[in-house]
Amino acid sequence: MAEQYLLEMKNIHKRFPGVYALKGVNLQLKAGEVHALLGENGAGKSTLIKILGGIYTKDEGEIFIEGTKTEIRSVKDARKAGISIIHQELVLVPYLTVMENIFLGREITRSGRLTDAKKMEERTAEILAELGLELNPTDLIADLNIAQQQMVEIAKAISFGARIVVMDEPTSSLSDREVESLFVSIRNLTKKGIGIVYISHRMSELEQIVDRVTVMRDGEYIGTRDTSTTTNDELIAMMVGRSLNNYYIRTFNECSRTVLEVKNLTNQKVHDVSFELKEGEILGFAGLVGAGRSEMVRAVFGIDKIDSGNVLLNGTDVAGKSTAEILKAGIGLVPEDRKAEGIFQDMEIRFNLTLKVLRRFIKGIKVDSHKEREIVDEYIQKLSVKAPDSETAISSLSGGNQQKVIIASWLAADPKVLILDEPTRGVDVGSKSEIYEIMNELVKMGVSIIMVSSELPEILNMSDRIMVMNGGRITKVLNHDEATQEIIMQYAVNM
């Protein structure tokens, strides 16, 4: 007798004008299972999930919920079928409470009219207790950290009676400790028979939380594997269609000349931070969320105010100068939040790539279109940006290609120092490997890189030296050949 699945999507097809997005994709989810959906950006994962969630309708194929054929034509249909999707970008209302967010639009009422706040609070407390969450129903969302907000989204999904929960990149903004708390909540859900579809680019999470993996590539179903009987190398080869033998691409060089010297940098979030960056070096900054790493690089780049300290670039102090002056001096910053701070989403690749070097092809009211085209073509080719053409809207690109355009825009400005804040967050494995290759080539050319990353394997494999931060201070400096995950975590946790 064939096994009955909690969810079965069979031979799903979806076409958009000019794009065949899904070509016969299959997904089978068991009750009480965590099932990862893997694939590079553009593989079709989001399209498949949007069909499951009722945002898109399928062109062909069948969906079965507990063996019953089910038509999902709207979000309402999906919710009625017990499906809930927790998107990467949370959709909570910050100045409402936990319970108000959980019951938003379906408040519990008395006599069908007045909101019954007491009942809502009681029910919210029950849901939070079921998940083992130490939150108060009356806490404001704005007062919670990202991890806690993620938990509220899970509680909201459970409040709908969801049996199938999709989590899209749930750990992308979480520290290791917060990830473990999330995993505890996921295990509590699976014990109740709830099935989890788990989308993540972090391969290291698979063996910790995932039972089976389905891989997609170019809109097609490649295969399903048990995590207990497969390897990350096999899964990566399935995703990219080739083996990535050298996933972390790095040539460690002898670094001598100091390019950047930060002395006693202090503001509200950063306390007496000092370090040197050598020519052709990758200097990694590790630490937990809230350690002050992003705040430190924002201060170096002039975004955040400095109360005291010096930032010496080749001996010239740029501390306290504007970001435009610091850019002109030779420092670039690829920000942590590329969508909010790194790109103009409504504009095309060409605009985003050349924004920092307008003076190279605009003189007065004259635009040298030929020079502009040369710049755009050069960096699209250098960084292997995959797009139909440079007039394509940057918002339509995958996360990895958006990140490459942002890096290209800074490289066009010819920086001496390039700051990369979470350079591969939300980026697929193929694009990660390409970004590592770009970094390696840059340092060979003498560019110096400061890399902030929450991924310890990335820090360990790409950094010449590692600065560990905690509470806005540097707590340890490690050479790449002496650093381990255990040592980094020891100084990231303890002052």
C-alpha positions as CSV (number, residue, x, y, z in Angstrom):
1,M,0.0,0.0,0.0
2,A,1.4,3.4,-1.0
3,E,2.3,5.8,1.8
4,Q,-0.2,8.6,2.4
5,Y,1.6,11.9,2.6
6,L,0.4,15.0,4.5
7,L,1.1,17.0,1.3
8,E,1.8,15.8,-2.2
9,M,2.4,18.1,-5.2
10,K,2.6,16.1,-8.4
11,N,3.8,17.2,-11.8
12,I,3.3,21.0,-11.2
13,H,3.8,23.3,-14.1
14,K,3.7,27.1,-14.2
15,R,4.3,29.5,-17.1
16,F,4.6,33.2,-17.2
17,P,5.0,35.4,-20.3
18,G,8.3,34.3,-21.8
19,V,9.2,32.1,-18.8
20,Y,8.6,28.4,-18.2
21,A,8.9,28.7,-14.4
22,L,8.0,25.2,-13.3
23,K,8.3,22.0,-15.4
24,G,6.7,19.0,-13.7
25,V,7.9,19.6,-10.1
26,N,7.1,17.1,-7.3
27,L,7.1,17.6,-3.6
28,Q,6.0,15.0,-0.9
29,L,5.8,16.0,2.8
30,K,5.2,13.6,5.6
31,A,3.4,14.4,8.9
32,G,5.9,15.4,11.6
33,E,8.7,15.9,9.0
34,V,11.0,18.8,8.3
35,H,11.5,18.7,4.5
36,A,14.0,21.1,3.0
37,L,13.5,22.6,-0.5
38,L,16.8,23.4,-2.0
39,G,18.0,25.1,-5.2
40,E,19.8,28.1,-6.4
41,N,18.0,31.4,-6.7
42,G,15.8,31.2,-9.7
43,A,15.4,27.4,-9.4
44,G,11.6,27.9,-8.9
45,K,11.3,27.3,-5.2
46,S,9.4,30.6,-4.6
47,T,7.0,29.9,-7.5
48,L,6.2,26.4,-6.1
49,I,5.6,27.8,-2.6
50,K,3.4,30.6,-4.0
51,I,1.3,28.0,-5.7
52,L,1.0,26.1,-2.5
53,G,0.0,29.3,-0.6
54,G,-2.6,30.3,-3.2
55,I,-0.7,33.4,-4.5
56,Y,-0.3,31.8,-7.9
57,T,-2.4,29.2,-9.6
58,K,-0.8,26.2,-11.2
59,D,-1.2,25.6,-15.0
60,E,-1.0,21.8,-14.7
61,G,-0.5,19.2,-12.0
62,E,-2.3,18.0,-8.8
63,I,-2.1,18.8,-5.1
64,F,-3.2,16.3,-2.5
65,I,-3.7,17.1,1.2
66,E,-3.7,13.9,3.3
67,G,-4.6,11.9,0.2
68,T,-7.5,14.2,-0.9
69,K,-7.1,16.1,-4.1
70,T,-7.3,19.8,-3.3
71,E,-7.7,22.9,-5.5
72,I,-5.9,26.0,-4.2
73,R,-6.9,29.1,-6.1
74,S,-6.4,31.7,-3.3
75,V,-4.7,32.4,0.0
76,K,-8.1,31.7,1.6
77,D,-8.1,28.2,0.0
78,A,-4.6,27.5,1.3
79,R,-5.5,28.6,4.8
80,K,-8.6,26.5,4.8
81,A,-6.5,23.5,3.7
82,G,-4.2,24.1,6.7
83,I,-1.3,25.7,4.9
84,S,0.6,28.6,6.4
85,I,3.6,30.4,4.9
86,I,6.1,32.3,7.0
87,H,7.9,34.6,4.5
88,Q,11.6,35.7,4.9
89,E,10.4,39.3,5.2
90,L,8.2,39.3,8.3
91,V,4.7,40.9,7.9
92,L,4.0,41.8,11.5
93,V,2.7,45.2,12.6
94,P,5.4,46.7,14.9
95,Y,3.2,48.8,17.1
96,L,0.6,46.2,17.8
97,T,1.0,43.6,20.6
98,V,1.8,39.9,20.1
99,M,-1.8,38.9,20.5
100,E,-3.1,41.7,18.3
101,N,-0.8,40.5,15.5
102,I,-1.7,36.8,15.9
103,F,-5.5,37.6,15.7
104,L,-5.3,40.6,13.3
105,G,-8.4,40.6,11.1
106,R,-10.1,37.7,13.0
107,E,-10.3,39.2,16.6
108,I,-12.2,37.2,19.2
109,T,-15.3,39.1,20.1
110,R,-18.1,39.2,22.6
111,S,-21.6,39.2,21.3
112,G,-20.1,39.4,17.8
113,R,-19.1,43.0,18.2
114,L,-16.7,44.0,21.0
115,T,-13.2,42.6,21.0
116,D,-12.7,40.2,23.9
117,A,-9.1,41.1,24.9
118,K,-9.1,38.7,27.8
119,K,-10.0,35.7,25.6
120,M,-7.4,36.7,23.0
121,E,-4.7,37.0,25.7
122,E,-5.6,33.6,27.1
123,R,-5.6,31.9,23.8
124,T,-2.3,33.6,22.8
125,A,-0.7,32.5,26.1
126,E,-1.8,28.9,25.3
127,I,-0.3,29.0,21.8
128,L,3.0,30.5,23.1
129,A,3.1,27.8,25.9
130,E,2.5,25.0,23.3
131,L,5.6,26.3,21.4
132,G,7.7,26.7,24.6
133,L,8.0,30.5,23.9
134,E,8.8,32.8,26.8
135,L,6.8,35.8,25.4
136,N,4.1,37.9,26.9
137,P,0.9,38.3,24.8
138,T,0.9,42.0,25.5
139,D,4.5,42.6,24.4
140,L,4.8,45.1,21.5
141,I,6.3,43.6,18.3
142,A,8.6,46.6,18.1
143,D,10.2,45.7,21.4
144,L,11.1,42.2,20.2
145,N,14.3,41.1,18.4
146,I,14.2,39.4,15.0
147,A,14.3,35.9,16.5
148,Q,11.3,36.6,18.8
149,Q,9.4,38.1,15.9
150,Q,10.0,34.9,13.9
151,M,8.5,33.0,16.8
152,V,5.4,35.2,16.7
153,E,5.0,34.4,13.0
154,I,5.1,30.7,13.9
155,A,2.6,31.2,16.6
156,K,0.4,33.0,14.2
157,A,0.6,30.1,11.7
158,I,-0.4,27.7,14.5
159,S,-3.3,29.8,15.5
160,F,-4.8,29.2,12.1
161,G,-4.7,25.5,12.8
162,A,-2.0,25.0,10.2
163,R,-0.9,21.4,9.5
164,I,1.6,22.4,6.8
165,V,4.0,25.3,7.6
166,V,6.4,26.7,5.1
167,M,9.5,28.6,6.5
168,D,11.4,30.7,3.9
169,E,15.0,31.4,5.1
170,P,13.9,31.5,8.8
171,T,17.5,31.8,10.1
172,S,18.9,34.4,7.8
173,S,19.0,37.1,10.4
174,L,19.5,35.0,13.6
175,S,22.5,34.3,15.8
176,D,23.5,30.7,16.5
177,R,21.8,30.8,19.9
178,E,18.6,32.1,18.3
179,V,18.8,29.5,15.6
180,E,18.8,26.8,18.3
181,S,15.7,28.3,19.9
182,L,14.0,28.2,16.6
183,F,15.0,24.6,16.1
184,V,13.5,23.7,19.5
185,S,10.2,25.3,18.3
186,I,10.3,23.4,15.0
187,R,10.8,20.1,16.9
188,N,7.8,21.0,19.1
189,L,5.7,21.4,16.0
190,T,6.8,18.2,14.4
191,K,6.0,16.3,17.6
192,K,2.4,17.4,17.0
193,G,2.4,15.9,13.5
194,I,2.8,19.3,11.7
195,G,4.9,19.1,8.5
196,I,7.5,21.7,7.8
197,V,8.7,22.8,4.4
198,Y,12.1,24.4,5.1
199,I,13.8,26.7,2.6
200,S,17.4,27.7,3.4
201,H,20.8,28.4,1.8
202,R,22.6,27.3,4.9
203,M,23.8,23.8,4.2
204,S,25.1,23.4,7.7
205,E,21.5,23.4,9.0
206,L,20.4,20.3,7.1
207,E,21.8,17.7,9.4
208,Q,20.6,19.5,12.5
209,I,16.9,19.9,11.7
210,V,16.0,18.4,8.3
211,D,14.7,14.8,7.6
212,R,14.6,14.9,3.8
213,V,15.6,17.2,1.0
214,T,14.0,17.9,-2.4
215,V,16.3,19.7,-4.9
216,M,15.2,21.9,-7.8
217,R,17.2,23.4,-10.6
218,D,16.0,25.7,-13.5
219,G,12.3,25.0,-12.6
220,E,12.7,21.3,-12.7
221,Y,12.5,18.5,-10.0
222,I,16.0,17.0,-9.7
223,G,15.4,14.5,-6.8
224,T,14.7,13.8,-3.1
225,R,17.2,12.5,-0.6
226,D,17.3,11.5,3.0
227,T,19.7,13.7,4.9
228,S,21.0,10.7,6.8
229,T,22.2,9.0,3.6
230,T,23.5,11.9,1.5
231,T,26.2,14.5,1.7
232,N,26.4,18.3,1.2
233,D,28.7,17.8,-1.8
234,E,26.1,15.6,-3.5
235,L,23.3,18.1,-2.8
236,I,25.4,21.0,-4.1
237,A,26.1,19.1,-7.3
238,M,22.4,18.4,-7.7
239,M,21.6,22.1,-7.2
240,V,24.2,23.6,-9.6
241,G,24.5,20.8,-12.0
242,R,28.2,20.4,-11.4
243,S,30.6,19.7,-8.5
244,L,32.0,22.7,-6.5
245,N,35.3,21.1,-5.5
246,N,36.7,24.4,-4.1
247,Y,33.6,25.9,-2.5
248,Y,35.6,28.4,-0.5
249,I,38.1,29.9,-3.0
250,R,41.0,31.5,-1.1
251,T,44.7,32.0,-1.6
252,F,46.2,33.2,1.7
253,N,48.9,35.8,1.1
254,E,51.6,37.4,3.2
255,C,50.3,40.9,4.2
256,S,52.6,43.6,5.4
257,R,51.7,47.2,4.6
258,T,49.0,48.8,6.7
259,V,46.3,50.4,4.6
260,L,43.6,51.2,7.2
261,E,44.2,51.9,10.9
262,V,41.2,52.3,13.2
263,K,42.2,53.7,16.7
264,N,39.9,53.8,19.7
265,L,36.7,54.1,17.7
266,T,33.8,54.9,20.0
267,N,30.2,55.8,19.8
268,Q,26.9,54.7,21.5
269,K,27.2,51.1,20.1
270,V,31.0,50.7,19.6
271,H,33.5,51.0,22.5
272,D,37.2,51.7,22.0
273,V,37.7,49.6,18.9
274,S,41.2,49.5,17.4
275,F,42.5,47.3,14.5
276,E,44.7,47.4,11.4
277,L,43.9,46.2,7.9
278,K,46.7,45.2,5.7
279,E,47.1,45.5,1.9
280,G,45.5,42.5,0.2
281,E,44.1,41.1,3.4
282,I,40.6,39.8,4.2
283,L,39.9,40.8,7.8
284,G,36.9,38.9,9.2
285,F,34.6,40.2,12.0
286,A,32.8,37.5,13.9
287,G,30.3,37.7,16.7
288,L,26.7,37.2,17.7
289,V,23.8,39.4,16.6
290,G,24.1,42.7,18.5
291,A,27.9,42.4,19.0
292,G,28.4,45.7,17.2
293,R,30.0,44.5,14.0
294,S,27.7,46.3,11.6
295,E,27.7,49.4,13.8
296,M,31.5,49.5,13.7
297,V,31.7,49.4,9.9
298,R,28.9,51.9,9.6
299,A,30.9,54.3,11.8
300,V,34.1,53.6,9.8
301,F,32.2,54.5,6.6
302,G,30.7,57.7,8.1
303,I,27.1,56.5,8.2
304,D,26.9,56.5,12.0
305,K,28.3,59.3,14.1
306,I,31.7,58.8,15.8
307,D,32.1,60.3,19.3
308,S,35.9,59.8,19.4
309,G,38.7,57.9,17.6
310,N,40.5,57.9,14.3
311,V,40.1,56.2,11.0
312,L,43.4,56.5,9.1
313,L,43.4,55.5,5.4
314,N,47.0,55.4,4.2
315,G,47.8,57.8,7.1
316,T,45.0,60.3,6.4
317,D,42.3,60.6,9.1
318,V,38.8,60.3,7.5
319,A,36.9,60.0,10.9
320,G,33.9,62.2,11.0
321,K,33.9,62.9,7.3
322,S,30.8,62.4,5.1
323,T,30.2,59.1,3.3
324,A,30.8,60.9,-0.1
325,E,34.2,62.1,1.2
326,I,35.1,58.7,2.5
327,L,34.1,57.0,-0.8
328,K,36.2,59.5,-2.7
329,A,39.1,58.7,-0.4
330,G,38.9,55.0,-1.3
331,I,36.6,53.1,1.1
332,G,33.4,51.3,-0.1
333,L,30.7,49.5,1.9
334,V,28.4,46.8,0.6
335,P,25.6,47.0,3.3
336,E,24.0,44.2,5.3
337,D,20.5,44.9,4.0
338,R,20.9,45.1,0.3
339,K,17.2,45.7,-0.4
340,A,16.8,48.6,2.0
341,E,20.3,50.2,1.6
342,G,22.1,48.7,-1.3
343,I,19.9,49.1,-4.4
344,F,17.2,51.2,-6.0
345,Q,14.7,48.3,-6.6
346,D,12.6,50.1,-9.2
347,M,15.6,51.0,-11.3
348,E,17.6,49.0,-13.9
349,I,21.0,47.3,-13.5
350,R,22.7,50.1,-15.4
351,F,21.5,52.8,-13.0
352,N,22.4,50.8,-9.9
353,L,25.9,49.8,-11.2
354,T,27.0,53.3,-12.3
355,L,25.5,55.5,-9.6
356,K,28.7,55.9,-7.7
357,V,30.8,56.8,-10.8
358,L,28.5,59.3,-12.6
359,R,31.4,61.8,-12.8
360,R,33.3,59.4,-15.1
361,F,30.7,59.8,-17.9
362,I,28.7,62.9,-17.1
363,K,30.3,66.3,-17.7
364,G,27.9,69.2,-17.0
365,I,24.7,68.4,-19.0
366,K,26.5,66.0,-21.4
367,V,26.3,62.2,-20.9
368,D,29.0,60.1,-22.6
369,S,26.7,57.1,-23.3
370,H,29.6,55.1,-24.9
371,K,31.7,55.4,-21.7
372,E,28.7,54.5,-19.5
373,R,28.2,51.4,-21.7
374,E,31.8,50.4,-21.4
375,I,31.7,50.6,-17.5
376,V,28.4,48.6,-17.4
377,D,29.6,45.9,-19.8
378,E,33.0,45.6,-18.1
379,Y,31.6,44.9,-14.7
380,I,28.7,42.7,-15.7
381,Q,31.2,40.5,-17.5
382,K,33.8,40.6,-14.7
383,L,31.3,39.5,-12.1
384,S,29.3,37.2,-14.3
385,V,26.0,38.9,-13.6
386,K,23.2,36.8,-15.0
387,A,20.5,39.0,-16.6
388,P,18.9,39.5,-20.0
389,D,20.5,42.9,-20.4
390,S,21.6,45.9,-18.3
391,E,18.2,47.6,-18.7
392,T,16.6,44.7,-16.6
393,A,15.1,45.9,-13.3
394,I,17.5,44.9,-10.5
395,S,14.5,43.7,-8.4
396,S,13.9,40.9,-10.9
397,L,17.3,39.4,-10.3
398,S,18.2,36.6,-7.9
399,G,19.7,37.6,-4.6
400,G,23.1,36.4,-5.7
401,N,23.0,38.5,-8.9
402,Q,21.7,41.6,-7.0
403,Q,24.7,41.2,-4.6
404,K,27.1,41.0,-7.6
405,V,25.7,44.2,-9.1
406,I,26.1,46.0,-5.7
407,I,29.7,44.7,-5.5
408,A,30.3,45.8,-9.1
409,S,29.1,49.3,-8.3
410,W,31.7,49.6,-5.6
411,L,34.5,48.1,-7.7
412,A,33.8,50.6,-10.5
413,A,34.7,53.3,-7.9
414,D,38.1,51.7,-7.5
415,P,38.2,51.3,-3.7
416,K,41.4,50.7,-1.7
417,V,39.3,49.2,1.1
418,L,36.0,47.3,0.5
419,I,33.8,46.6,3.4
420,L,31.4,43.6,2.9
421,D,28.7,43.3,5.6
422,E,27.1,39.8,5.3
423,P,28.2,39.4,1.7
424,T,26.4,36.1,1.0
425,R,23.3,36.4,3.2
426,G,20.3,34.9,1.3
427,V,22.6,33.9,-1.6
428,D,22.5,30.4,-3.2
429,V,25.6,28.1,-3.1
430,G,26.6,28.7,-6.7
431,S,26.6,32.5,-6.3
432,K,28.3,32.2,-2.9
433,S,31.2,30.4,-4.6
434,E,31.4,33.1,-7.3
435,I,31.4,35.8,-4.7
436,Y,34.3,34.1,-2.8
437,E,36.2,33.9,-6.1
438,I,35.6,37.6,-6.7
439,M,36.9,38.3,-3.2
440,N,40.0,36.2,-3.7
441,E,40.8,37.9,-7.0
442,L,40.4,41.4,-5.4
443,V,42.9,40.7,-2.6
444,K,45.3,39.3,-5.2
445,M,45.1,42.8,-6.9
446,G,45.9,44.5,-3.6
447,V,42.3,45.5,-2.5
448,S,41.9,45.1,1.3
449,I,38.6,43.7,2.5
450,I,36.7,43.9,5.8
451,M,34.2,41.1,5.9
452,V,31.4,41.0,8.6
453,S,29.7,37.5,8.6
454,S,27.5,35.5,10.9
455,E,28.4,32.3,9.0
456,L,31.4,30.8,10.9
457,P,32.5,28.5,8.0
458,E,32.7,31.6,5.8
459,I,34.7,33.5,8.5
460,L,37.1,30.6,9.0
461,N,37.7,29.8,5.3
462,M,37.9,33.3,3.9
463,S,39.7,35.4,6.5
464,D,43.5,36.0,6.9
465,R,42.8,37.2,10.5
466,I,39.6,37.2,12.5
467,M,38.4,39.9,15.0
468,V,35.8,38.6,17.4
469,M,33.4,41.2,18.8
470,N,31.1,41.1,21.8
471,G,29.2,44.1,23.3
472,G,30.7,46.6,20.9
473,R,34.3,45.6,21.8
474,I,36.9,43.4,20.2
475,T,37.4,40.5,22.5
476,K,40.0,38.4,20.5
477,V,42.2,38.6,17.5
478,L,42.9,35.2,15.7
479,N,45.1,34.2,12.8
480,H,43.3,32.0,10.2
481,D,45.5,29.0,11.1
482,E,44.6,29.1,14.8
483,A,40.9,29.8,14.7
484,T,38.2,27.3,15.2
485,Q,34.4,27.6,15.7
486,E,34.8,26.7,19.4
487,I,37.4,29.4,20.0
488,I,35.4,32.1,18.1
489,M,32.2,31.2,20.0
490,Q,34.1,31.3,23.4
491,Y,35.1,34.9,22.8
492,A,31.8,35.9,21.1
493,V,29.8,34.8,24.2
494,N,32.2,35.8,27.0
495,M,33.5,39.3,27.6
